[in-house]
């Protein structure tokens, strides 16, 4: 007969072993304020692609010394960026901003157009590509479709660096960006029999599924990826939010306003039945007025948000409330990506 759970016990849907953060292992606070049930979603936080990109900058600094230049934010989180700046990283938006240098230049996890790598080579820059391998997979699919004579639909958000990078794998006009179901209904291909689609890796799983269904209904022969392009981390974090959303009076997503996967988690929480879902960058940004009257609060973190920020949010909540913490785990992640060979000697062998 299973043992009964206390109201504050941690719930694990898969019962698999897992290391826990400070936020999950600390006890409740003393006797401050009203009771607050906190449902902590898992998986949450850093994905393998983000961990690899950050590690690449840190290893480059260790091996080559400061400065190390990074084109665009290595990941979309200002706390990560400020931490790397303090260690000697310098961030630029374009290669044209660089001085004459022999220092390493690292491309962000979001990926870059082929013209960026070509320009780096033309200027004899020593560059390292931190593009997430799952984004590189989408790039390869897009190029393969084009080489096969197919017109390409890219499902994604206009202006996002990942979309810019994917479109930049192809000649102008080879791909059409589709952002919504309405876009999919209006899309007019050159040849309806010669179509393929790829997607941004950080989209809403449900919204993207609906867009793909519309395209397949209109163009039954459209070719898709062998394995879906939305990455495992995006899928898992959205599933974890769905598991707790309807139980929450409000839900906090720890992330950044320029982070696609952060914004999608807010949308997913609302769509899954949470009446109030809010994006916060750190504990200092907690909207205390919005939390008035909340009895059950969900907490998660986007794939570009460090666990330290979650720990600080939980600590801030404990300072005001008598917190009862329940961790809801919907899956286990064991994905890891190697850093480039040039950097492996600077750290632990991969």
JOCORLIN-V672771 format. One record per run of one state. SS is the DSSP state (helix for helix, strand for strand, loop for the rest). FROM is the first residue (numbers start at 0). TO is the last residue. Records with the same first field share a line. If there is no record, write none. Layout:
# JOCORLIN-V672771
SS: FROM-TO / FROM-TO
This chain:
# JOCORLIN-V672771
loop: 0-9 / 12-20 / 25-33 / 42-46 / 64-66 / 71-76 / 87-87 / 92-93 / 97-103 / 107-112 / 122-125 / 129-131 / 147-149 / 155-159 / 167-173 / 178-179 / 186-193 / 199-203 / 218-221 / 223-230 / 245-248 / 254-258 / 271-275 / 280-281 / 285-286 / 291-294 / 301-305 / 320-320 / 329-339 / 344-349
strand: 10-11 / 34-41 / 67-70 / 88-91 / 104-106 / 126-128 / 150-154 / 174-177 / 194-198 / 222-222 / 249-253 / 276-279 / 295-300 / 321-328
helix: 21-24 / 47-63 / 77-86 / 94-96 / 113-121 / 132-146 / 160-166 / 180-185 / 204-217 / 231-244 / 259-270 / 282-284 / 287-290 / 306-319 / 340-343
